[in-house]
Amino acid sequence: MKIIRLEDASDWPEIQSLTPEQLKNAYDLARRAFTAEDLQKFTELEDSVPLDAFIAELEKVQAEHERSQAS
């Protein structure tokens, strides 16, 4: 069994049932193929909207919604 990266896949093999030993082997191969570079994608912080700005926008939308419902 060989583990390949998604971007390197050209076609998909048929789904097959794996024995517990084959499944253990597949997990082992996947663990060894997972690199520090792969992990980095999940640990980087992304720029985000400050919470107070987000709450202010929610309050604005809520007030507009309440006004439209009252009319």
trRosetta pair geometry for C-beta under 8 A, 3 or more apart (Angstrom, degrees):
i j d omega theta_ij theta_ji phi_ij phi_ji
1 22 6.8 116 -36 -163 143 89
1 25 6.0 120 39 118 131 115
1 26 5.6 -65 133 -88 156 80
1 29 6.3 -146 103 -4 103 161
2 29 7.4 -153 -142 -174 26 150
3 26 7.3 125 -71 -157 105 68
3 29 4.5 163 -16 135 121 111
3 30 5.3 169 -114 -83 154 61
3 33 4.7 -127 97 -19 134 158
4 8 4.8 -115 172 87 108 117
4 9 5.7 136 102 -73 120 78
5 8 4.6 80 62 10 85 107
5 9 7.4 -138 96 -24 44 83
5 33 7.8 -163 -65 167 77 125
6 9 5.7 -44 -154 9 36 117
9 12 7.0 40 170 -77 129 64
13 16 7.6 -43 133 -5 111 107
18 22 4.0 -133 -167 94 98 117
18 23 4.5 131 111 -60 127 81
18 26 6.6 -42 -147 -10 167 138
19 22 4.7 93 48 8 76 102
19 23 6.9 -141 90 -6 38 88
20 23 5.6 -55 -144 38 31 114
20 24 6.3 36 155 -22 65 104
21 24 5.7 -51 -148 34 31 113
21 25 6.5 32 151 -19 63 106
22 25 5.5 -54 -150 37 33 114
22 26 6.3 36 151 -22 66 103
23 26 5.6 -49 -146 33 33 112
23 27 6.5 32 155 -16 64 103
24 27 5.9 -54 -149 37 30 109
24 28 6.3 32 152 -20 63 108
25 28 5.6 -55 -148 36 31 114
25 29 6.4 31 154 -19 65 105
26 29 5.8 -54 -149 36 31 111
26 30 6.3 29 154 -18 65 107
27 30 5.7 -55 -146 38 32 111
27 31 6.3 35 155 -22 66 105
28 31 5.8 -52 -147 34 30 112
28 32 6.5 24 156 -13 63 107
29 32 6.0 -60 -148 40 30 107
29 33 6.2 25 155 -18 66 112
30 33 5.7 -59 -144 39 30 110
30 34 6.5 38 154 -32 64 102
31 34 5.9 -50 -152 21 31 114
34 38 5.1 -107 -161 70 70 150
34 39 7.1 80 161 -49 99 88
35 38 4.9 112 55 1 67 97
35 39 7.3 -128 105 0 44 87
36 39 5.5 -53 -150 38 38 114
36 40 6.4 53 148 -34 66 98
37 40 5.5 -43 -151 19 33 119
37 41 7.7 44 151 -25 57 92
38 41 6.2 -47 -172 15 38 113
38 42 7.9 17 144 -3 62 103
39 42 6.0 -67 -165 40 46 104
39 43 6.3 25 149 -11 78 118
40 43 5.9 -72 -142 44 34 103
40 44 6.4 43 164 -39 71 101
41 44 6.8 -46 -148 11 23 110
49 53 5.4 -117 175 84 97 117
49 54 5.0 116 113 -63 120 98
50 53 4.7 84 66 9 88 106
50 54 7.0 -158 93 -9 44 89
51 54 5.5 -57 -148 37 34 114
51 55 6.2 32 156 -18 69 105
52 55 5.8 -51 -144 37 32 110
52 56 6.3 37 154 -22 63 106
53 56 5.6 -51 -146 35 32 114
53 57 6.5 33 153 -19 63 104
54 57 5.8 -55 -152 34 30 110
54 58 6.5 31 150 -18 64 105
55 58 5.5 -53 -149 36 35 113
55 59 6.3 36 153 -20 67 104
56 59 5.8 -53 -148 36 30 111
56 60 6.4 34 152 -21 63 105
57 60 5.6 -52 -149 34 32 115
57 61 6.4 30 154 -16 65 106
58 61 5.8 -56 -148 39 31 108
58 62 6.1 32 153 -21 66 108
59 62 5.6 -53 -144 37 31 113
59 63 6.3 33 156 -21 65 105
60 63 5.9 -54 -149 34 28 110
60 64 6.5 26 153 -16 63 106
61 64 5.7 -55 -149 38 32 111
61 65 6.2 35 152 -21 65 107
62 65 5.6 -55 -148 36 31 114
62 66 6.3 31 154 -20 65 105
63 66 5.7 -53 -146 36 31 111
63 67 6.4 33 153 -19 63 105
64 67 5.7 -54 -148 36 31 112
64 68 6.4 28 155 -16 65 107
65 68 5.9 -57 -148 38 30 108
65 69 6.3 28 154 -18 65 108
66 69 5.7 -56 -146 38 31 111
66 70 6.3 32 154 -23 65 106
67 70 5.8 -55 -147 33 30 111
67 71 6.8 33 155 -26 62 103
68 71 6.0 -49 -152 24 34 114
